[in-house]
Amino acid sequence: MGRKMTKELLLIIIGILVIIILLLVSYLYGYKKQLKLLAEQMQFIEDEETNIRLVSFFNAKEINQLVILVNRVIGKYRNATIETVRVNRNFRESITSISHDIRTPLTSLRGYIQLMRKETEITEKQERYIKIMESRFDAVQRMLNQLFEYARIENGEITLQMEKVNIQNVLYDVLSNFYDEFSKQKEEPAVTICEEIMYINADKNAIFRVIENILSNALRHGTGGYGVELLKEKDTCIINISNLTDSIEETDVERIFERFYTTDKSRTKKGTGLGLAIAKKFTEQMGGNIEAKLEGDKFMIRITFHILAKA
């Protein structure tokens, strides 16, 4: 009789243990499934523009507390993102408006200077002053044009016309435009251009602008040793533009393409810090890559594009 009761009691205990184990397994399965669902929801929120929040399907205090906290963080992040977008939009619109408002009177001023030279007998000293005024005018006009162009790029107002472009021809055209600039500095760039004709998929005006901005930056901030290379490596077209520098440090390289960033802390070079930012925007929009590096006192910007297959 005692053995029978002991056996029944043992079976009851085993049954209770089995039930507990099954409940624990079920609970752990529910935990695992809920964590998987939360991970999928988080991934969806990260990938998509959405206002959804995390939802818990598992009645566990710890999970629910986690969901509440994460939803608070998501809300704060989303509000911060919305505010950043709003501020950036207002900034771009302000830049566009200011650039337009200033360009109009500057154009009139240029006209009056030309009129004064035409209708007034100018002395040699006055002519010298007028040339200085025109030089300053051109510098301001150039900065305003960069501000206006950057604002248009940011606002998505510039649509690139992608086509098959002979990169050698573009490079030769840009270099010919800089002949006088190099002559003024009594410098002759070392030019190496691959003889094999290479075509890339690009907007002709945009790629021209990219190379032009990089060369302008080199002439403005460089100290000589200018070099321009067009190379081919397998199916890649490479443009290297280099110069010697005494103002760029290694810490500048990673920020060189940021808008308004300049290594000329004194601002004596009259730059906006937008030329290279515009070059980067255009290059990436055309599917290319642009990077900068510093080796000793030699600064170089490298642009790469995929070469189109020959027809």
Secondary structure by P-SEA (a helix, b strand, c coil): caaaaaaaaaaaaaaaaaaaaaaaaaaaaaaaaaaaaaaaaaaaaaacccccccccccccaaaaaaaaaaaaaaaaaaaaaaaaaaaaaaaaaaaaaaaaaaaaaaaaaaaaaaaaaacccccaaaaaaaaaaaaaaaaaaaaaaaaaaaaaaaaccccccccccaaaaaaaaaaaaaaaaaaaaccccbbbbbccbbbbbccaaaaaaaaaaaaaaaaaccccbbbbbbbbcccbbbbbbbbbbcccccccccccccccccccccccccccccaaaaaaaaaaaacccccccccccbbbbbbbbbbcccc
